[in-house]
Amino acid sequence: MPEIKTDNVQIALVTGASRGIGKAIARALAGTGRFVYLNFNSNLEKADAVLEDIISSGGNGALLQFDVSNREESEKAIKKIIKEQGKIDILVNNAGIRDDMLMVWMKKENWQSVLDTNLTGFFNVTRLTVKNMLSKRFGRIINISSTSGQTGQAGQVNYSASKAGLIGATKALAREIAKRNITVNAVAPGFIETEMIDGLPVKEIAKTIPAGRLGKPSEVAAAVLFLCSKDAGYITGQVIGINGGVL
């Protein structure tokens, strides 16, 4: 790991940063001079490749392995960042999983695992982070929701519920902490070119999107980057759809 020099540099944590949207967000934040902690759960090889890419491009960061659905692991990780850096300026809650099937076939573990990662993971990571942000009187929290959480999607009752819950949590938390110069927003991507759409009929899906194509991870990252900026300081409690016009 390179020497960590972060005086007067914003500290960011991106969960689920080893691939897809999380990878794009981590790269974008590091590209603007922030020090980025890249969370991953199990795929060290992919996470390390993202970090190497960031460093080779002139950025800086560190890997942080923990399971967001595990409260103890999450708290230990947040305390580690605060001990090393004294603060967390930016939190991007991106870690998420799918386990699609019709609800009549869904078992409790199919429901619970998705809720534990996508929604309870938000709570586990955000609670201590917010406490630190409140003491510093600054923070940017961006939660990665989904179009499925806004409209619902057949075969994704568990996923849609988790992402809709994340939207509600975003709006409620934004009201709680706005006076401390902490913003909380969500972005809701539609169909984005990532591993999450593997196995789906992409060509047929594209025909249903007004823009006529799937989105790119970099397009989601661009919106997140803006919400992290000083210029976005009066935007809080909002949900920004990145979906090619589906909504």
Residue pairs with C-beta under 8 A, 6 or more apart in sequence:
1 62
1 63
2 55
2 60
4 35
4 60
4 62
4 84
5 60
6 35
6 60
6 85
9 33
9 34
9 35
10 33
10 34
10 35
10 89
10 90
11 34
11 35
11 37
11 81
11 85
11 87
11 88
11 89
11 90
12 26
12 29
12 34
12 35
12 36
12 37
12 88
12 89
12 90
12 91
12 92
12 228
13 36
13 37
13 39
13 64
13 78
13 81
13 88
13 90
13 91
13 92
13 125
13 129
14 22
14 25
14 26
14 29
14 36
14 37
14 38
14 39
14 92
14 94
15 22
15 39
15 68
15 92
15 93
15 94
15 95
15 121
15 125
16 22
16 39
16 40
16 41
16 68
16 94
16 95
16 96
17 23
17 25
17 26
17 36
17 38
17 39
17 40
17 47
17 50
17 94
18 38
18 40
18 43
18 46
18 47
18 50
19 43
19 46
19 50
19 194
19 195
20 192
20 194
20 195
20 196
20 217
21 94
21 144
21 189
21 192
21 194
21 217
21 220
21 221
22 38
22 92
22 94
22 95
22 144
23 50
23 217
24 216
24 217
24 218
24 220
24 221
25 92
25 94
25 217
25 220
25 221
25 224
25 225
26 36
26 38
26 50
26 54
26 61
27 50
27 53
27 54
27 57
27 59
27 221
28 218
28 221
28 222
28 224
28 225
29 36
29 90
29 92
29 224
29 225
29 228
30 36
30 54
30 57
30 59
30 60
30 61
31 54
31 57
31 59
32 225
33 59
34 89
34 90
35 60
35 61
35 62
35 85
36 54
36 59
36 60
36 61
36 62
37 61
37 62
37 63
37 64
37 81
38 47
38 50
38 51
38 54
38 61
38 62
38 63
38 64
39 64
39 65
39 66
39 68
39 77
39 95
40 46
40 47
40 63
40 64
40 65
41 65
41 66
41 67
41 68
41 95
42 65
44 63
44 65
47 63
47 65
48 63
51 61
51 62
51 63
54 60
54 61
55 61
64 77
64 80
64 81
66 73
66 74
66 76
66 77
67 73
67 74
68 74
68 93
68 95
68 117
68 121
68 122
68 124
68 125
69 113
69 116
69 117
69 120
69 121
69 124
70 124
71 124
74 121
74 124
74 125
74 128
75 124
75 128
77 125
78 88
78 125
78 128
78 129
78 132
79 128
81 88
82 88
82 128
82 132
87 132
87 133
87 136
88 129
88 132
88 133
88 139
89 133
89 136
89 138
89 139
89 140
90 139
90 140
90 141
90 142
90 228
91 125
91 126
91 129
91 139
91 140
91 141
91 142
92 141
92 142
92 143
92 144
92 224
93 121
93 122
93 125
93 126
93 141
93 142
93 143
93 144
93 166
94 144
95 117
95 118
95 121
96 117
96 118
96 121
96 144
96 162
96 163
97 113
97 114
97 117
97 118
98 114
98 156
98 159
98 196
99 110
99 113
99 114
99 158
99 159
100 155
100 156
100 159
101 110
101 155
102 154
102 155
103 157
106 157
106 158
110 158
111 157
111 158
114 158
114 159
114 162
115 158
115 161
115 162
115 165
117 162
118 159
118 162
118 163
118 165
118 166
119 162
119 165
119 166
119 169
122 143
122 166
122 169
123 169
126 141
126 173
129 139
129 141
130 139
130 141
130 173
130 177
130 182
133 139
133 141
133 177
133 180
133 182
134 177
134 180
134 182
137 180
137 181
137 182
138 180
138 181
138 182
139 177
139 180
139 181
139 182
139 183
140 182
140 183
140 227
140 228
140 232
141 173
141 182
141 183
141 184
141 185
142 184
142 185
142 186
142 187
142 224
142 227
142 228
143 166
143 167
143 169
143 170
143 184
143 185
143 186
143 187
144 166
144 186
144 187
144 189
144 220
145 163
145 164
145 166
145 167
145 170
145 186
145 187
145 188
145 239
146 159
146 160
146 163
146 188
146 189
146 190
147 153
147 188
147 189
147 190
147 191
147 241
147 243
147 246
147 247
148 156
148 159
148 160
148 163
149 160
149 162
149 163
149 164
149 165
149 166
149 167
149 188
150 163
150 164
150 167
150 188
150 239
150 241
150 247
151 247
152 160
152 164
153 159
153 160
163 188
166 186
167 186
167 188
167 239
170 184
170 185
170 186
170 237
170 239
171 237
173 184
174 183
174 184
174 185
174 236
174 237
175 237
177 184
178 236
178 237
181 233
183 227
183 232
183 233
183 235
183 236
184 236
184 237
185 227
185 232
185 235
185 236
185 237
185 238
185 239
185 240
186 238
186 239
186 240
187 220
187 223
187 224
187 227
187 239
187 240
187 241
187 242
188 239
188 240
188 241
188 242
188 243
189 215
189 220
189 242
189 243
190 209
190 214
190 215
190 241
190 242
190 243
190 244
190 246
190 247
191 197
191 200
191 202
191 205
191 206
191 209
191 214
191 215
191 243
191 244
192 214
192 215
192 216
192 217
192 219
192 220
192 242
193 214
193 215
193 216
193 217
194 217
197 205
197 214
202 214
205 214
206 212
206 213
206 214
208 246
209 243
209 244
209 245
209 246
210 244
210 245
210 246
211 244
211 245
212 244
213 244
214 244
215 242
215 243
215 244
219 242
220 242
223 240
223 242
226 232
227 235
227 240
241 247
